[in-house]
Structures are given as structure tokens and as C-alpha cells.
Amino acid sequence: MGLTMKEKQAVTKQLALSYKRAGKKEKGKILDTVIELTGYNRSYASRVLRQRAKPKVVGKGRRGKVKITLVEDERTKRKRSLRRRPRKYDKQVVVALRKVWVICDCICGKRLGPYLAEIVPLLERLDELEVNNEVREKLIKISPATIDRLLAPLRKRYQLKARCNTKPGTLLKHQIPIRTFSDWDELRPGFVEIDLVSHEGGDPKGDYIQTLDVTDVCTGWTETRAVKNKAQV
């Protein structure tokens, strides 16, 4: 069993710098090792090692008349990866934010952000929310973008799925006259939208009532009819 792609990349990355600094004979030995481990042919293995040894350019600039190219240093990269910013909004803030968000009918961050300074003290007076001073200050100052980021996992759980359960078919497509957008006139009665809504209660197995809904776009007049299933009869 050979190496995986990630393992092959790790091998070439590890030997690339040694290959660049080595002499002709040493390069041949390193190539033999890479070929044996990865199964690459000789020309491809040599090209991969040369590419891996090239410094990664992270930026370019100019100091006076001198052009400067900034390259990534592996030691700096390692140190930078270990340095993390402390989290400003801890678990207590996220829990309080989720509670306020649910009370406010799950509105988006752009609407909730400016409203927090008003709603948080109000919920505290009504004993709907209990937070300390530090959490309160962070909750009031949180930005709309951060609100959406912190609430993204919860919003995904609350996201509703379509209730139509209707799949498009091609059997009758050429037999039913369909008007294009150029023929559509929303200012005149007679142009309708039709939809079939299922009431399966979350379990689409078996028979259940469905509503056939027809709405006139101009007048808003709506006709509904309950049907047992999607059968032709």
C-alpha cells in the first residue's frame, strides 16, 4: 500500500530544502529516496522538489528606488501559527446573545445589533435576562457581523426546509401551454401562480392532506382545495 497524497506532499516538503542545498551526487540520492517513497518518475520528482524549495512570496513593496520582495520564513510561520488572539466574546456572551435573538424572533444581525442597547436593559427589568456588567457591556457593543458569525450554527438548526415535496416532471411539459416572462401581465387579472403544499407534520411517509393553492397575481384572490394525495384522480 503506497503513501497517500498528503503523505507524499509531506515527504517532498521535508526534503525540498536539502535537495536545493545539496550537490549533484547528493541530489541523486535524495531523488532516489523520493522516487522510492512516492512512486513519482524522476523528472516529475525533481520538478516537485524544486518547486517546494522556492520561497513563498507574501508581499512586494518599494523602499525608495529599491524594490523589496517579502518571502515567508518557516520559523516565523511556525511562531505565527502558535500565536492566537484571545476570544473577546466568551460562552456567557454567546448564551446571552442566543437568548436575546430568540426573544427578538430570530432577526438578522444588522437589525439586532443597533437594538441590543435598548432590548438588553429592558429584558433585565422584566427578569427575562440575567447577566453581569462585563457580559452586558460586551453584548451591547457587539457588531452585526459578529452576531451573524456567532449565531450561524444556531441559525442553521432553525432553518426551515421546503414543504412542497413536488418534483418537476417532463411528461406533460410539452402538452401544457406555458407563458414566458414577455407574455406575463401582472396588472391584469387572470395570471395565476399555483403551488401544492403538503401537511405531513414532518413525516412524508404514507398519505396526508395537501393544499392546492391558486393565487391571482393582480388581485391577490386565492382559491385553495384540500387533496388527499398527488394522484390524478
C-alpha positions, 0 to 999 in steps of 0.5 A: 500500500503506497503513501497517500497524497498528503503523505507524499506532499509531506515527504517532498516538503521535508526534503525540498530544502536539502535537495536545493542545498545539496550537490549533484551526487547528493541530489541523486540520492535524495531523488532516489529516496523520493522516487522510492517513497512516492512512486513519482518518475524522476523528472516529475520528482525533481520538478516537485522538489524544486518547486517546494524549495522556492520561497513563498512570496507574501508581499512586494513593496518599494523602499525608495528606488529599491524594490523589496520582495517579502518571502515567508520564513518557516520559523516565523510561520511556525511562531505565527501559527502558535500565536492566537488572539484571545476570544473577546466574546466568551460562552456567557456572551454567546448564551446571552446573545442566543437568548436575546435573538430568540426573544427578538424572533430570530432577526438578522444581525444588522437589525439586532445589533443597533437594538441590543442597547435598548432590548438588553436593559429592558429584558433585565427589568422584566427578569427575562435576562440575567447577566453581569456588567462585563457580559452586558457591556460586551453584548451591547457593543457587539457588531452585526457581523459578529452576531451573524458569525456567532449565531450561524450554527444556531441559525442553521438548526432553525432553518426551515426546509421546503414543504412542497415535496413536488418534483418537476416532471417532463411528461406533460411539459410539452402538452401544457401551454406555458407563458414566458416572462414577455407574455406575463401581465401582472396588472391584469387579472387572470395570471395565476401562480399555483403551488401544492403544499403538503401537511405531513407534520414532518413525516412524508411517509404514507398519505396526508392532506395537501393544499392546492393553492391558486393565487391571482397575481393582480388581485391577490384572490386565492382559491385553495382545495384540500387533496388527499394525495398527488394522484390524478384522480 
